[in-house]
């Protein structure tokens, strides 16, 4: 029964990722085409670059979908604990793409600042400003939509994809500032904004990569989570002591090992039932627990 519930939860998580990813692909393709057309019509190099950036997000979303499909595969003889860490690998790949994107934006800005080429930029048409505003609104909406679903299912890959939307939004903000600055006679506004945006994107990439790597090297669960688990275990009937509690993250799932003390005079059947109650209480209270092992140590009953 517990295994069935885990499979149901994992399938539900996969469905959420697929739904969000499909929406993301459709939005990015549409936005890329709109920005590309307007970029050529308004003679805006910044808008054309922004269109390419939006198109690159389609690749990121495809990586998320591949990772989600791989993570949802059932355990097999070679992978008895499942494939949950495939989502972490997808998140690491996305964080690298995000990092490279940020570096690219920053280097382009620095070259324009120190190379002086910004003074020779053509002044883009007013239509490009409208496209930049539209892009910021749409991509911010996609960021909040994606990050909401990522938090709901605790998906690092989906979180990384959300930050790709945010990076595109920030890129569009930079485009807007650059286009507006150029039209007002201050073309250097564009490269300065690009450098600032670069720092935000690199910080997001670092945080996502660190979180993903923590999940891949069996980092323990949050201290508060372990404290809550301890209280639930101690509250179960028949538990005299909590002798050991070890947790680890396996992808986005939790694995828990528990040792409890129970009256040494009770029967094996009663001891097993106490362990089962602890197991069920943990998995019920923490839906992200995929595996919980409970060992019973015999102890003298307190007087």
C-alpha positions, 0 to 999 in steps of 0.5 A, a space after each residue: 500500500 505504501 509503495 502504491 502511494 509513493 508511485 501515485 505521488 511520483 506520477 502526480 509530480 511528473 504530471 505537474 512538471 509536464 503540464 508546466 513544461 508544455 505551457 512554458 514551451 508554447 509561451 517561449 516559442 510565441 514570445 521568441 517569434 514576436 520579439 524576433 519580428 519586432 526586433 527586425 522591424 524596429 532595428 533593435 539588436 537588443 530585442 533580437 538577442 532577447 528573442 534568441 534568449 527566449 528561444 534557448 529557454 525551450 531547450 531548458 524546458 526540454 531538459 526538465 521534461 527528460 529529467 522528470 520522465 527519467 526520475 519517474 521510472 520505476 525501480 529495477 534490478 540495477 536501480 532498486 531505489 528508483 531514479 529520483 536523482 535524474 531530476 537533480 542531474 537535470 537541475 545541474 545541467 540547467 544551472 550550468 546553462 543559466 550560469 553561461 547565460 548570465 556570463 554571456 550577458 555580462 561579457 556583452 555588457 562589459 565589452 560595450 562599456 569598455 570598448 566604447 561601441 555603445 556610442 555607435 549603436 543605432 537608435 531602435 524604434 519605439 515598438 521595441 519598447 512595447 515588446 520589452 514591456 510585454 516580455 517582462 510581464 509574460 516572463 514574470 508571470 511564467 516565473 511565478 507560475 513555475 516557481 509555485 508548482 516547483 515548491 508544491 512538488 519540491 522540484 529542483 529542476 522545475 525551480 531551475 526552469 522558473 529561474 530561466 524565466 526570471 533571467 529572461 525577464 531580467 534580460 528584457 528589463 535590460 533591453 527596455 532600459 537600453 532601448 529607452 536610454 538609447 532613445 533618450 541619448 544615453 546608450 550606455 544604459 543598456 550595457 550597465 543594466 546587462 552587467 547588473 542582471 548578470 550578477 543576479 543570474 549567476 547567483 541564482 545558478 549557484 544556489 540551484 546547483 548547490 541545492 541539487 548537489 546537496 540532494 545528490 550527496 545524501 545531505 540530511 533533511 532540514 534540522 526542523 524537519 528532523 525535530 518534527 519527526 522526532 516528536 512524532 516518533 516519540 508520541 507513538 504508543 509503545 515507543 520508550 525511547 528514540 535511539 537513532 534518527 538519520 535522514 537523507 535527501 535522495 533527489 527530491 525525496 526523503 529517506 529515513 532510518 529510525 531506531 526506537 526502544 520498546 519493552 523487551 517483554 512484549 511479543 514480536 508481533 507487538 514490537 512489529 506493530 509499534 514499528 509499523 505505527 512509527 513507519 506509517 506516522 512518518 510517511 503520513 506526516 511527511 509526503 516526501 518520505 519515500 522510504 522509512 526503515 524502523 528498527 526496534 531495540 529491546 529495553 527494560 520497561 520504565 518502572 
